[in-house]
């Protein structure tokens, strides 16, 4: 009996056929866009086609196809968000991308050995298999995760999932507890049997509240569970943490060791474990190397020429950006003394020499997992899942720097829900949380993945929108405000309310020498919008660069 698993050559042949059909459709829609520059249907069709190429090229050993598809998808998304007809230059750009895609496929087809399937290559983006009953909620969850860089494949039940496992394992698995033809518990057990080792992150969705069932969820081989209703942003954050654990063996480790034989042992062992390694044999080079390498973990010998490892770590903790980087001391001191002195200096762990390769790799991996989990929690606002205040400002500063270097158009937007204080007095803090969280999720669905979003203040969200003109930015924000104001939000068990928001936008300009100046301009525009009565969008007036 056939296993039902298609051969790689068959998959490759089908991919080339599908790509030929997509290119023909893309050329047809590009011609339509040229004759009807305002055709939303043609633009959306092209966006979908480019999206397919972006997601599939690298899977078949054609990274150039993914790059061109991603560029086309971004272009179509930007034009779509601006709600204006495509310009002649943009139409020409679309046509050029399609021609370049066709050239790539022609090169594959007419190569000296014909259209042979490429060798297996690792996926460029993680693949999530989502097992359960077909439903609008599952489709919405898949759309949410797709926008955040995951490939998502839905599986309609136990048997369909097992067949898919045999065809190839994913990077992530999520399964509902109740399946049409079985249980999620049994599916996870079967998955672990096929996998052969417990390394791929697995989550159970809609797990019952009983303690016994939670224990069974872990016992069957799942890494965690999420109760109903499952929030897509919570699922995404959970998987990011679990993927971070899988990637722990690819972290950057800086080792400070002056003894040549010990340094060679550390470097050889860590590289064999899959880590990027930077050795520092001269303590005076420590400051330069940490800023150049940006390590995620530091191994620190205690006895160094001219200075102690404890002193270097005390210095490290004063350097901006390194206060939480884990440090593991390497020492010949007694365990109790090493533990006390290391903790006093700001260390996280210690290893007593001579260190075995197993102890070294185990300690490094566990400390990296904890560090990345901590970074994830620190970078994200707990209520909204957006970037927290400081990480958002760091990203905004990078955008301003890109504008200064390359003149890339950026709009900084501050958004506040109108009348929040009155709503909080009337319905309590829950109303505030529901509305802020609702606004954050709504904006996440509407803006591009490349745009930056964060929680700027207790009641204020912030965005940095890329490649939009002032007119396009205001038009987009006006549309979003209108849509949001027509949505109902459950602030109490039996009560739903509607809300509007005010937004202030400021375009990056040559006069914006600092992030503070950019933020001040957006804050002034937000204040202007609120003074107009709320539910408005205001754009900061352009500022001139100071005379040089």
TIZA-411211 format. One line per field, with one value per residue (C-alpha): residue in three letters; x, y, z. Coordinates in Angstrom, 2 decimals, padded with zeros to 5 digits. Example, Ala and Ser with C-alpha at 12.3 -4.5 7.8 and 13.67 -1.06 7.14 Angstrom:
// TIZA-411211
marza (ALA, SER)
xx (012.30, 013.67)
yy (-004.50, -001.06)
zz (007.80, 007.14)
END
This chain:
// TIZA-411211
marza (UNK, UNK, UNK, UNK, UNK, UNK, UNK, UNK, UNK, UNK, UNK, UNK, UNK, UNK, UNK, UNK, UNK, UNK, UNK, UNK, UNK, UNK, UNK, UNK, UNK, UNK, UNK, UNK, UNK, UNK, UNK, UNK, UNK, UNK, UNK, UNK, UNK, UNK, UNK, UNK, UNK, UNK, UNK, UNK, UNK, UNK, UNK, UNK, UNK, UNK, UNK, UNK, UNK, UNK, UNK, UNK, UNK, UNK, UNK, UNK, UNK, UNK, UNK, UNK, UNK, UNK, UNK, UNK, UNK, UNK, UNK, UNK, UNK, UNK, UNK, UNK, UNK, UNK, UNK, UNK, UNK, UNK, UNK, UNK, UNK, UNK, UNK, UNK, UNK, UNK, UNK, UNK, UNK, UNK, UNK, UNK, UNK, UNK, UNK, UNK, UNK, UNK, UNK, UNK, UNK, UNK, UNK, UNK, UNK, UNK, UNK, UNK, UNK, UNK, UNK, UNK, UNK, UNK, UNK, UNK, UNK, UNK, UNK, UNK, UNK, UNK, UNK, UNK, UNK, UNK, UNK, UNK, UNK, UNK, UNK, UNK, UNK, UNK, UNK, UNK, UNK, UNK, UNK, UNK, UNK, UNK, UNK, UNK, UNK, UNK, UNK, UNK, UNK, UNK, UNK, UNK, UNK, UNK, UNK, UNK, UNK, UNK, UNK, UNK, UNK, UNK, UNK, UNK, UNK, UNK, UNK, UNK, UNK, UNK, UNK, UNK, UNK, UNK, UNK, UNK, UNK, UNK, UNK, UNK, UNK, UNK, UNK, UNK, UNK, UNK, UNK, UNK, UNK, UNK, UNK, UNK, UNK, UNK, UNK, UNK, UNK, UNK, UNK, UNK, UNK, UNK, UNK, UNK, UNK, UNK, UNK, UNK, UNK, UNK, UNK, UNK, UNK, UNK, UNK, UNK, UNK, UNK, UNK, UNK, UNK, UNK, UNK, UNK, UNK, UNK, UNK, UNK, UNK, UNK, UNK, UNK, UNK, UNK, UNK, UNK, UNK, UNK, UNK, UNK, UNK, UNK, UNK, UNK, UNK, UNK, UNK, UNK, UNK, UNK, UNK, UNK, UNK, UNK, UNK, UNK, UNK, UNK, UNK, UNK, UNK, UNK, UNK, UNK, UNK, UNK, UNK, UNK, UNK, UNK, UNK, UNK, UNK, UNK, UNK, UNK, UNK, UNK, UNK, UNK, UNK, UNK, UNK, UNK, UNK, UNK, UNK, UNK, UNK, UNK, UNK, UNK, UNK, UNK, UNK, UNK, UNK, UNK, UNK, UNK, UNK, UNK, UNK, UNK, UNK, UNK, UNK, UNK, UNK, UNK, UNK, UNK, UNK, UNK, UNK, UNK, UNK, UNK, UNK, UNK, UNK, UNK, UNK, UNK, UNK, UNK, UNK, UNK, UNK, UNK, UNK, UNK, UNK, UNK, UNK, UNK, UNK, UNK, UNK, UNK, UNK, UNK, UNK, UNK, UNK, UNK, UNK, UNK, UNK, UNK, UNK, UNK, UNK, UNK, UNK, UNK, UNK, UNK, UNK, UNK, UNK, UNK, UNK, UNK, UNK, UNK, UNK, UNK, UNK, UNK, UNK, UNK, UNK, UNK, UNK, UNK, UNK, UNK, UNK, UNK, UNK, UNK, UNK, UNK, UNK, UNK, UNK, UNK, UNK, UNK, UNK, UNK, UNK, UNK, UNK, UNK, UNK, UNK, UNK, UNK, UNK, UNK, UNK, UNK, UNK, UNK, UNK, UNK, UNK, UNK, UNK, UNK, UNK, UNK, UNK, UNK, UNK, UNK, UNK, UNK, UNK, UNK, UNK, UNK, UNK, UNK, UNK, UNK, UNK, UNK, UNK, UNK, UNK, UNK, UNK, UNK, UNK, UNK, UNK, UNK, UNK, UNK, UNK, UNK, UNK, UNK, UNK, UNK, UNK, UNK, UNK, UNK, UNK, UNK, UNK, UNK, UNK, UNK, UNK, UNK, UNK, UNK, UNK, UNK, UNK, UNK, UNK, UNK, UNK, UNK, UNK, UNK, UNK, UNK, UNK, UNK, UNK, UNK, UNK, UNK, UNK, UNK, UNK, UNK, UNK, UNK, UNK, UNK, UNK, UNK, UNK, UNK, UNK, UNK, UNK, UNK, UNK, UNK, UNK, UNK, UNK, UNK, UNK, UNK, UNK, UNK, UNK, UNK, UNK, UNK, UNK, UNK, UNK, UNK, UNK, UNK, UNK, UNK, UNK, UNK, UNK, UNK, UNK, UNK, UNK, UNK, UNK, UNK, UNK, UNK, UNK, UNK, UNK, UNK, UNK, UNK, UNK, UNK, UNK, UNK, UNK, UNK, UNK, UNK)
xx (000.00, 001.27, 002.12, 000.58, 003.79, 004.63, 008.21, 010.41, 010.60, 006.80, 006.56, 009.16, 007.31, 004.02, 005.69, 007.02, 003.60, 001.87, 004.47, 003.89, 000.15, 000.87, 003.15, 000.54, -002.08, 000.33, 001.02, -002.72, -003.39, -000.42, -001.89, -005.21, -003.50, -001.82, -005.16, -007.09, -004.60, -007.33, -008.40, -008.41, -009.16, -006.06, -003.89, -005.14, -004.66, -001.07, -000.42, -001.63, 000.51, 003.64, 002.87, 002.82, 006.18, 007.67, 006.65, 007.53, 010.76, 013.22, 011.42, 012.40, 015.94, 015.09, 015.81, 015.76, 012.08, 011.32, 013.18, 011.36, 008.02, 008.58, 009.47, 006.32, 004.09, 005.50, 004.93, 001.32, 000.59, 001.96, -000.16, -003.20, -002.78, -002.56, -006.00, -004.98, -004.46, -001.05, 001.31, 002.89, 006.23, 004.63, 002.91, 006.26, 007.89, 005.30, 005.86, 009.63, 009.36, 007.18, 009.69, 012.53, 010.55, 009.93, 013.66, 014.52, 012.14, 013.33, 016.89, 015.80, 013.94, 016.71, 019.67, 022.26, 020.66, 017.05, 014.57, 015.98, 014.71, 017.17, 018.72, 016.81, 017.34, 016.18, 013.02, 013.58, 010.54, 009.12, 006.28, 003.38, 000.93, -002.45, -004.65, -008.35, -011.82, -012.22, -013.69, -013.63, -011.54, -008.87, -008.79, -008.42, -005.62, -003.83, -004.10, -002.70, 000.29, 000.95, 001.30, 003.94, 006.21, 005.02, 003.99, 000.70, -000.89, -004.29, -005.00, -008.60, -008.26, -006.09, -005.67, -004.91, -002.30, -000.53, -000.33, 001.17, 003.77, 004.93, 005.38, 007.60, 007.88, 007.10, 008.98, 005.93, 002.74, -000.49, -003.48, -006.91, -007.71, -010.91, -010.43, -013.17, -011.61, -009.55, -007.93, -005.10, -003.43, -003.19, -002.03, 000.85, 001.90, 001.88, 003.82, 006.54, 006.80, 007.28, 009.67, 011.84, 013.01, 011.39, 012.76, 009.90, 007.67, 004.09, 001.12, -002.37, -005.19, -008.40, -007.09, -009.68, -009.33, -009.10, -005.67, -005.66, -006.08, -003.32, -001.00, -001.99, -001.24, 002.35, 002.64, 001.62, 004.59, 003.21, 005.36, 002.36, -001.35, -003.61, -007.21, -010.18, -010.69, -007.17, -005.74, -003.55, -001.09, -000.59, -000.04, 002.52, 004.43, 004.46, 005.88, 008.50, 009.78, 009.79, 011.57, 014.10, 014.86, 015.47, 017.77, 019.76, 022.53, 023.09, 023.76, 026.76, 029.16, 032.15, 034.79, 037.48, 040.38, 044.09, 045.38, 045.95, 045.01, 041.87, 040.92, 041.32, 039.16, 036.37, 036.42, 036.45, 033.69, 031.39, 031.78, 031.08, 027.89, 026.78, 027.59, 029.17, 032.28, 034.52, 037.65, 039.23, 042.70, 043.73, 041.51, 042.20, 040.35, 037.17, 035.34, 036.03, 034.98, 031.65, 030.51, 031.73, 030.35, 027.24, 027.35, 024.27, 026.35, 029.83, 032.18, 034.59, 037.81, 038.39, 042.20, 043.40, 046.62, 046.35, 042.66, 040.18, 037.18, 035.00, 036.18, 035.45, 031.89, 031.37, 032.46, 030.13, 027.10, 027.69, 027.69, 024.39, 022.86, 024.75, 023.10, 021.18, 023.61, 024.28, 027.80, 029.19, 032.42, 035.15, 037.01, 039.22, 037.89, 035.75, 032.08, 030.68, 033.26, 032.81, 029.04, 029.25, 031.93, 030.28, 026.89, 028.44, 030.13, 026.92, 027.46, 024.68, 026.41, 029.81, 031.69, 034.59, 037.62, 038.33, 035.08, 033.71, 032.27, 028.88, 028.73, 029.87, 027.30, 024.45, 025.14, 025.49, 022.27, 020.17, 021.43, 020.75, 017.19, 016.52, 018.10, 016.03, 012.84, 013.62, 014.38, 011.08, 009.17, 011.08, 010.63, 006.86, 004.06, 002.08, -001.39, -001.07, 001.77, 003.31, 006.85, 007.27, 008.21, 012.03, 012.29, 009.85, 011.99, 015.05, 013.29, 012.00, 015.53, 016.77, 014.04, 015.07, 018.66, 017.62, 015.80, 018.91, 021.09, 018.71, 015.77, 013.30, 009.86, 008.67, 005.63, 005.65, 002.08, 000.77, -002.74, -005.03, -008.58, -010.92, -012.63, -010.68, -010.79, -014.58, -014.91, -012.61, -014.60, -017.81, -016.81, -013.53, -010.00, -011.28, -012.84, -009.48, -007.68, -010.31, -010.20, -006.40, -005.95, -008.67, -007.12, -003.69, -005.00, -007.02, -003.99, -001.82, -004.24, -004.30, -000.69, 002.19, 004.56, 007.44, 005.78, 006.79, 004.20, 004.58, 002.93, 004.22, 002.33, -000.37, -003.11, -001.06, 000.06, 002.71, 003.49, 006.21, 004.80, 007.28, 007.13, 003.95, 003.65, 002.03, -001.21, -001.21, -000.49, -003.39, -005.74, -004.82, -005.28, -008.63, -009.86, -008.64, -010.27, -013.60, -013.51, -012.48, -015.22, -017.85, -016.64, -018.24, -016.11, -017.28, -016.32, -018.69, -020.42, -023.64, -022.41, -020.59, -019.39, -017.92, -014.96, -013.02, -009.36, -007.34, -004.04, -001.13, 001.42, 004.79, 006.90, 010.63, 012.45, 015.99, 015.17, 014.48, 017.95, 016.84, 014.15, 012.84, 012.18, 010.25, 008.21, 007.50, 006.14, 003.85, 002.73, 001.83, -000.21, -002.02, -002.89, -004.24, -006.41, -007.86, -008.62, -010.75, -013.10, -011.62, -012.02, -009.62, -006.23, -003.76, -000.46, 002.38, 003.31, 006.51, 009.59, 012.56, 016.09, 018.15, 020.48, 023.77)
yy (000.00, 003.47, 005.71, 008.66, 010.62, 012.38, 012.05, 015.11, 015.06, 015.05, 017.95, 019.86, 019.24, 020.41, 023.50, 024.49, 023.95, 026.01, 028.75, 028.93, 029.40, 032.06, 033.97, 033.91, 035.22, 037.85, 039.13, 039.30, 041.23, 043.54, 044.38, 045.10, 047.32, 049.22, 049.96, 050.42, 051.83, 052.04, 048.37, 047.01, 043.51, 043.44, 044.83, 042.29, 039.44, 040.53, 040.86, 037.26, 035.94, 037.69, 036.36, 032.79, 033.25, 034.85, 031.87, 029.09, 030.02, 029.28, 026.01, 024.77, 026.09, 029.33, 032.16, 034.70, 033.84, 034.46, 037.78, 039.01, 037.78, 039.56, 042.79, 042.57, 041.75, 044.71, 047.05, 045.92, 046.10, 049.65, 050.83, 049.08, 050.71, 054.15, 053.69, 055.45, 054.34, 052.88, 055.35, 054.65, 054.04, 051.50, 049.70, 049.54, 048.19, 045.39, 044.47, 044.43, 042.08, 039.68, 039.70, 038.96, 036.06, 034.61, 034.91, 032.90, 030.09, 030.09, 029.70, 026.70, 025.08, 025.56, 024.71, 022.19, 019.36, 020.41, 021.26, 019.04, 019.34, 021.11, 019.36, 019.51, 022.82, 024.06, 026.15, 029.90, 030.40, 028.02, 025.69, 025.31, 022.43, 023.36, 020.32, 020.58, 021.02, 023.58, 026.79, 030.58, 030.82, 028.50, 030.44, 033.74, 032.26, 031.02, 034.48, 036.12, 033.77, 034.05, 037.81, 037.22, 035.12, 031.55, 029.11, 027.59, 024.35, 023.25, 019.56, 018.34, 015.63, 012.84, 010.67, 013.61, 014.86, 011.49, 011.19, 014.67, 013.80, 010.88, 013.18, 015.52, 016.99, 020.65, 023.15, 023.62, 021.71, 022.98, 020.70, 021.11, 018.74, 017.54, 016.29, 014.95, 011.47, 011.36, 013.44, 015.91, 013.94, 010.84, 012.90, 014.38, 010.90, 009.67, 012.73, 012.12, 008.49, 009.53, 012.35, 009.99, 012.72, 015.52, 018.62, 020.13, 022.52, 021.25, 023.05, 021.78, 024.23, 024.46, 022.29, 021.65, 023.46, 020.28, 019.74, 016.06, 017.02, 019.61, 016.94, 014.61, 017.40, 017.51, 013.73, 013.05, 015.06, 018.59, 021.56, 023.55, 024.20, 027.19, 027.24, 028.26, 030.71, 030.66, 034.11, 034.08, 036.63, 034.50, 031.41, 033.31, 034.55, 031.03, 029.55, 032.31, 031.36, 027.64, 028.30, 030.38, 027.26, 025.27, 028.01, 028.15, 026.20, 029.01, 031.77, 034.09, 033.14, 035.26, 033.47, 035.29, 032.89, 033.69, 030.11, 028.86, 025.23, 026.18, 028.71, 026.04, 023.61, 026.18, 027.26, 023.70, 022.46, 025.42, 025.41, 021.69, 022.50, 024.88, 028.20, 031.31, 031.88, 034.88, 034.25, 037.03, 036.13, 039.68, 041.24, 044.77, 043.92, 042.97, 046.29, 046.45, 042.84, 042.96, 045.94, 044.41, 040.89, 041.67, 038.31, 036.58, 034.80, 035.30, 032.66, 034.40, 033.01, 034.32, 034.51, 036.84, 038.85, 042.31, 042.07, 039.56, 038.19, 039.52, 043.08, 042.69, 041.58, 044.52, 046.74, 044.83, 045.51, 049.26, 049.14, 050.01, 046.99, 044.35, 044.51, 041.25, 039.24, 036.00, 035.40, 031.99, 032.07, 029.46, 028.97, 026.63, 028.03, 025.97, 025.78, 027.77, 030.56, 030.70, 030.92, 033.83, 035.84, 035.29, 036.47, 039.55, 040.50, 040.09, 036.58, 034.10, 030.73, 029.12, 026.03, 024.57, 023.57, 021.10, 021.42, 018.51, 019.22, 017.93, 020.30, 023.23, 022.72, 021.98, 025.12, 027.36, 026.05, 026.42, 029.95, 031.02, 029.67, 031.68, 034.81, 034.66, 034.02, 037.04, 039.19, 038.16, 039.18, 042.46, 043.40, 042.87, 044.69, 042.14, 043.50, 044.18, 041.94, 044.94, 046.18, 047.69, 051.37, 051.12, 048.50, 050.57, 053.69, 051.70, 050.64, 054.16, 055.51, 053.02, 054.17, 057.79, 056.80, 055.04, 058.18, 060.25, 057.87, 056.83, 059.25, 056.36, 057.95, 057.25, 058.47, 058.33, 058.00, 058.30, 056.90, 057.33, 056.14, 059.08, 059.60, 056.86, 058.49, 058.75, 055.14, 053.97, 055.85, 054.39, 050.75, 050.32, 049.39, 046.41, 048.78, 050.47, 047.13, 045.76, 048.84, 049.19, 045.49, 045.61, 048.61, 046.96, 043.75, 045.69, 047.74, 044.62, 043.10, 046.22, 047.37, 045.63, 043.24, 045.63, 048.50, 048.98, 049.01, 049.53, 050.69, 054.18, 055.05, 053.79, 054.80, 055.51, 053.24, 054.19, 053.15, 053.84, 053.47, 052.99, 054.16, 056.24, 059.85, 062.35, 062.19, 058.38, 058.15, 060.46, 058.66, 055.30, 056.54, 058.14, 054.84, 052.87, 055.32, 055.06, 051.25, 051.03, 053.42, 051.02, 048.00, 046.76, 045.90, 043.82, 045.99, 044.10, 040.71, 042.10, 045.41, 046.33, 049.80, 051.59, 053.94, 056.22, 057.16, 060.26, 060.06, 062.43, 061.80, 063.37, 062.66, 062.15, 065.13, 066.53, 068.82, 065.82, 065.51, 063.51, 061.01, 063.45, 066.05, 063.47, 062.38, 065.99, 066.68, 063.62, 064.53, 068.02, 066.59, 064.22, 067.12, 069.02, 066.02, 065.74, 069.48, 069.02, 066.83, 063.36, 060.82, 062.90, 062.51, 065.41, 065.72, 067.77, 070.70, 070.18, 071.66, 073.12, 072.02, 074.59, 076.59, 074.86)
zz (000.00, -000.85, 002.07, 000.29, 000.62, -002.63, -003.89, -003.94, -007.74, -007.93, -005.48, -007.51, -010.78, -009.26, -007.82, -011.24, -012.82, -010.11, -010.48, -014.23, -013.61, -010.97, -013.33, -016.10, -013.68, -012.35, -015.87, -016.54, -013.33, -013.95, -017.37, -015.71, -013.12, -015.93, -017.64, -014.36, -011.84, -009.20, -009.46, -005.89, -007.16, -009.38, -006.59, -004.05, -006.53, -007.18, -003.45, -002.96, -005.84, -004.57, -001.08, -002.45, -004.15, -001.00, 001.10, -001.33, -003.10, -000.32, 000.49, -002.99, -002.97, -004.81, -002.33, -005.19, -005.78, -002.10, -002.18, -005.31, -003.96, -000.67, -002.46, -004.58, -001.61, 000.30, -002.64, -003.14, 000.59, 000.78, -002.16, -000.69, 002.71, 001.14, -000.52, -003.69, -007.29, -008.08, -009.72, -013.12, -011.38, -009.05, -011.94, -013.77, -010.61, -010.39, -014.04, -013.54, -010.55, -012.56, -015.44, -013.01, -011.52, -014.97, -015.74, -012.62, -013.56, -017.20, -015.91, -013.83, -016.72, -019.31, -017.08, -018.37, -016.35, -016.84, -014.10, -011.35, -007.77, -005.45, -002.50, 000.77, 002.53, 005.92, 005.92, 005.97, 008.20, 010.84, 009.79, 012.25, 011.91, 013.44, 014.14, 014.98, 013.56, 010.72, 012.16, 011.66, 014.86, 013.45, 010.18, 012.05, 014.15, 011.03, 009.41, 012.56, 012.68, 008.94, 009.31, 011.97, 009.81, 010.41, 007.71, 008.88, 007.66, 008.99, 009.67, 010.06, 012.66, 014.11, 010.99, 008.69, 011.17, 011.47, 007.67, 007.51, 010.18, 008.04, 005.04, 007.01, 010.49, 011.24, 013.40, 015.66, 016.44, 018.02, 018.45, 019.94, 022.82, 021.13, 017.57, 015.24, 015.30, 018.47, 021.19, 021.21, 024.01, 021.80, 018.83, 020.82, 021.99, 018.37, 017.23, 019.82, 018.69, 015.05, 015.99, 018.03, 020.39, 022.30, 020.57, 018.50, 020.53, 020.99, 022.55, 023.42, 022.74, 024.74, 027.57, 030.34, 033.65, 035.78, 037.35, 036.31, 032.66, 032.89, 034.25, 031.39, 028.91, 030.12, 030.55, 026.94, 025.69, 025.22, 026.22, 027.45, 027.11, 026.56, 027.84, 025.69, 024.16, 022.74, 022.11, 018.94, 020.36, 023.49, 021.33, 019.24, 022.31, 023.79, 020.60, 020.36, 023.80, 022.93, 019.62, 021.54, 023.57, 020.39, 019.10, 022.36, 020.66, 018.15, 020.69, 020.89, 023.70, 024.67, 026.77, 028.75, 029.38, 029.26, 029.46, 025.87, 026.54, 028.48, 025.78, 023.07, 025.08, 025.51, 021.87, 020.49, 022.82, 022.26, 018.48, 018.42, 020.36, 017.60, 019.30, 017.84, 019.95, 020.55, 022.67, 024.74, 025.98, 026.91, 029.66, 028.43, 025.21, 027.12, 026.69, 022.96, 022.37, 024.24, 022.17, 018.90, 019.50, 021.63, 023.47, 024.85, 027.49, 028.96, 030.37, 032.75, 034.17, 037.70, 037.70, 034.94, 034.49, 036.08, 036.97, 038.37, 036.52, 039.35, 038.60, 034.89, 035.66, 038.02, 035.11, 032.74, 034.92, 034.58, 030.78, 029.09, 027.40, 029.40, 032.80, 032.27, 030.09, 032.00, 033.29, 034.26, 036.27, 035.71, 038.97, 040.99, 044.28, 046.62, 045.58, 048.49, 048.16, 044.36, 044.75, 047.21, 045.38, 042.00, 043.24, 044.87, 041.58, 039.55, 038.17, 037.46, 037.82, 038.21, 037.06, 039.04, 036.97, 035.50, 033.56, 031.54, 028.06, 029.23, 032.22, 030.09, 027.34, 029.77, 031.81, 028.74, 027.19, 030.35, 031.01, 027.42, 027.62, 030.80, 029.33, 026.14, 028.08, 030.27, 027.22, 025.65, 028.77, 029.07, 025.42, 025.31, 027.06, 029.07, 028.25, 024.52, 023.41, 021.62, 022.17, 025.60, 025.99, 025.86, 023.04, 020.96, 021.42, 020.33, 017.13, 016.49, 016.91, 014.30, 011.89, 012.36, 011.69, 008.46, 007.36, 008.01, 005.97, 003.16, 003.26, 003.77, 004.55, 008.10, 010.02, 013.83, 015.14, 018.71, 019.33, 022.35, 022.95, 023.52, 026.87, 028.63, 032.07, 032.01, 030.85, 033.62, 036.27, 034.91, 034.26, 036.15, 035.09, 033.08, 030.54, 030.02, 029.58, 027.18, 024.97, 024.91, 024.20, 021.56, 019.83, 019.87, 018.28, 015.72, 014.64, 014.49, 011.99, 009.84, 009.57, 007.84, 009.55, 008.79, 010.66, 014.30, 017.10, 020.84, 024.04, 024.59, 027.76, 030.08, 027.63, 024.50, 021.66, 019.13, 015.56, 013.02, 009.50, 006.68, 003.05, 003.37, 002.27, 004.69, 002.70, 002.62, 006.35, 007.25, 004.85, 006.38, 009.97, 009.11, 007.69, 010.70, 013.10, 011.28, 011.30, 014.95, 016.08, 014.68, 016.68, 019.92, 022.97, 026.00, 028.99, 031.30, 031.19, 029.76, 028.36, 025.16, 024.21, 021.22, 021.31, 019.02, 019.05, 018.31, 016.46, 015.98, 013.24, 012.49, 009.42, 009.81, 008.35, 008.15, 011.07, 013.33, 014.79, 017.83, 018.70, 021.31, 018.61, 016.58, 019.60, 020.56, 017.07, 017.20, 020.75, 019.58, 016.70, 019.08, 021.37, 018.36, 017.35, 020.85, 021.01, 017.87, 019.88, 019.47, 016.71, 014.62, 012.99, 012.99, 011.15, 012.60, 010.32, 008.34, 009.94, 008.16, 008.78, 010.66, 008.42, 007.99)
END
